[in-house]
Amino acid sequence: MSDPGFIPCFRTLQQLSVPGALANEDGLGARSGRAWIVDGATGVAGAHLTSGRTDASWLAGAIGEELEAASPEDLSTLLTTVQARIGTAFAQAANGAARDEEHVAPSACLGVIHCKEIREDGLFTIQGAFLGDVVALVPTETGVLRWTDERAKPFERRTLATLGRSVRQAGVMPEETRQQILENRTKLNKPDGYWVVHPLRPWAGQELRFEAQVAPGQPIALATDGFMRLVDVFGIYTDEALYAALSTGRALDLMQELREREQRDDVATAFPRVKVHDDATVLVVVPHDKCKESRKDL
């Protein structure tokens, strides 16, 4: 067991975030007993409310800053705190954005994992909270588990269905697709829709929760859907194969392979997707009991 003056922590093994366009709207981070991945939703309404390169990149950065600064709280308290602080920060950044601007305010998918404790048998208890389709690949005795939130999948299928009804041009989103995305976003954070981080619509408490036991030395991988295209769009890896490659330090090789696959289908017709290149982010961490920060300092 660990020294009682210390807490179980995450040590970062690999981190890589490559933008799909000029602005990177993803985020990642790890501090002590928590790690996170963020995927900002690219704006399609033509608004720009913050000082960020895009509002989605501003939101991804703001979420990371709040998670970095927050006290070592349980996940429920943590997310409630982040929700309040993001709302305040956005009101200041957007000069008091009003409720009637909800439809153009940015949003983001968020996955947070928390290293709760080290059990008597030496296993780490890992908890997860997820909003949206960011992913954690978690090794357990029964295999690699995928933690994610797929409540937006029916809406994503509607968007993908529009792609086959228009002649695609590289780098140009069909207007029918843009309109479908706008319609989808009217369902953000509503009971008949799906849940994400949003500065003007409450979301804390609506996340999907997970828990697993992880053996010492076993990495956990977090990724945005842009990186998970290797599995979910191109089908060249399974979750297990992707996890195995990440566990051996191949994040950069995988990223290069992803971009090559995307470029071969540069009009996104063979493998339908809204953007040829999406922001792609991956973070690999390992739980351990040698945290350098004592409880009283956190």
N, C-alpha and C positions, 0 to 999 in steps of 0.2 A: 504493500500500500504506500501511497505518497505521504510525504511529510504533511501533517495536518495544517501547517502554515501556508501551504501552496494549493493551487487549484489545478484541475486537469485543463490542458490547453490544446490549441491546434498549432502545429508547426507547418509553415508553407513549404511545399516541395517544388511546385511549379505554378507559375501564373502567366497567362498570356491573353492579351486582348487586342484584336486586330479589327479596325473599323472597316465597314463595307463601303463607306462613302467618306466625305470630308469630315463629318462629325461622328465621333464614337459615342453612341448612346447606351453602351453597356457600362457596367461597373462591377467591381469585385473587391474583397478585402477579408482580412482575418485579424482578430485581436483577442488574445487570451483564449477564452473558452467559447468563442463564436466565430463563424465564418459565413460569408454571404456572397450572393451573386445577384446582379440587377440587370434587367433588360428593359430599357426605355422604349416606349412605343413611338415610332416616327410619326410626326404630325402630318396630317393630310388636309387640314382645314385652312391652311394659309395664315395662321396666327403666329405671332412671336411676342410672348408676354414677359420674358425674362431677359437677363443679360447674357445667358449662355449662348453658345453657338447655335444650339436649338433648345427648345424648351425641354425636350426629352433628355438631352445631355445634361441640362441644368438639374433636372429632377434626379437622374442617376447619381450625379455628384453629390447632391444634397442628401440623398438617402445614405450614401456611403459615409459622409461626414457625421451624420447623426448616429449611425451604428458604431462608428469608431469612437465617438465621444461618450456614448451612453454607459451608464454604470452596469456592472455584471448582474443583470436582473433575469428573472425567469422570462420565457419567451412571450407570454401574454402581456406582462408589464412592459417589456421592451418594446413590443410593437405598438402598444397604446401610447407610449412615450414618443416614439418616432412619428406616429400619426399626428400628434398634437404639434410637434416641432416642425414637421414638414408643412403643415397648414399655415403656421405662423411665418415660416421662412418664405413660402410662396406668396403670401399676402404682401410681404415687404418687397420681394423681388418683382412682383407684378403690379406694384403700386395699388394694392387693395383690390385685387381681382374679385369680382362679385359672383354671386351664385349663378347669375344668368350667363356666366362665361364658363360654366362647367363643361360644355361640349367642346371647347377648344383648349382647355387646360391639359397639361401633359399627364401621362400615366406610365406605370412601369410594372413589370413582373418582378417578384422578389422571392428569393429562397434564402432562408437563414437556418444554419445548423448550430446546435448548442451542445457542448460536451458537458453533460450534467454532472456525472460522477464516475468514479472508478469503483467497481464492485469488489467484493471480497475475493471473487475468483479471477480478478485481474482484467476483466472485460470493461470496456468503456460504454456507458449508457449515452447514446447520441440521440438527441431530439431534433426534429425538423419542423419548420413552418413555411408553407409555400402558397404563393398567390401567383397564378399564371404558369406558363409552360417552361420556366427555367427548371433545371434538372439536377438532382444529386444522385450519383451512383455509389451505393453504400454496400460494402462487403459484409456478409453475415454467414452464419453456419449453413444456411440454406441457399446461398448463392448471392449474386449481386442484385440488390433491390434498386428499382428506380423510384425515387421520390419526386413527384411533380403534381401539378394541378391542371387537369384537362377539361375544366368546365367551359373553357372558351372554344373547345374543338368544334362544336356544331356551327359556331359563327365563322371559324376559320374555313370550314368546308364550304360555306356559302361564298366566301371570298375567292377561294380557289376555283369554284365552279364558274366564276365570271371570266377567268383567264382564257378559257377555251372558246369564248364567244367573240374575241377580238383578235385582229392581226397584231402580233407583238412586235414592238420595236425595242431594240436594246436600250436600256436606261429610261424607258418611258412607261409610266403606269397607265393602263387603260382607264378611261374616265368611268366606265361601269364598275371597275374594281375599286376605284377611289370612293365612289358613292356607296358601295357596299360596306367598305371599311367604316365610313362615317355612320352608316345605319347601325352597324355592329356596336359602335362605341356609345350609342344611346342606351345600350344595355349595361354599360359599366356599373358595377357595384349596385345592382338591383337584383331582387330575388329571382326574377326570371331571366337573369343574364349571367354575367361572370364577374369575378372579383380580382382587382389589382390595386396597387398603390395609386392613390389619386389625392391631390392636395385639397380638393373641395368636396369630395364625397367620402364619408367614413368607410373604412375597410378593416380596421383592427378587429379581431375576433372572428373574421370570416375566412381566415387562412385554413388550409388543410394541414393536419398535424400528423407526424410520424414519430416512431421511436424504434431503435434497434440496438443490439449489443454488438460492438466491434472489438475485435482482438487487437492487442498492442501491435504497433508496427504496420497496421493495415491502412493504406491511404483511402481517403474519400474524395471523389471528384465532383465538382460543381461546374455546370456549364449552361450557357444560354442556348436557345433553340438554333441560333445561327451556327454554333459549333456542332450541335447534335444533328445537323443535316447529314453528317457522315452515316448516321443510323437511320434517321427518320425520313430523309428525302432520297439520298443516293443508295441507301441500303448496302453499303460495302462493309459495314461492321454491325455486329450485334452489340447490345449493351455490355455483355461480358467481354467481347473482344476489344471494344473500345476501352473499357476499364483496364484490361490487362496491358494494353499499349500505354495508357497514361501512367500506370503503376511502374512501368519501366523507364519513365522519363522521356516519352516520345511526343510530348505536346507540340513541339515545333514541327516535327515531321508530319503529324496529323493535320496541323493547320495548313501546311503547304499542300498536302494532298487534297484538302477541302477546296482551297482556292483553285487548284488545277482542275478539279472536277467541275466546279462552277463555270470556269472559263470555257471548258469544252462545250458547254450548253449556254452560250452567252446571250441567247434570247429567252431562256428559261421555258422552253417548250417541251423538250424531252423529259425534263423533271420540273413540272410546274411549280413556280414559286413567285411571289409578288416582286421580290428584288433578286437580281442575279447574284449579288454579293450582299449578305447581311453582316452586321457586326457579329463577330464570333469571339467568345470569351470562355476560358476554362481556368479553373483554380483547383489545384490538388493539394490537400492538407492531410496531415496525419495526427491523430490524438496522442498526447503523451502526458506524462506526469512530472515533467521537469520545468514547469513554468517558472520564469525568472522573477515574476511579480507576485508578491505575497498578497493575501486577501485584503489586508488593511490598506494596501496601496491602490487597489482597484476601485 
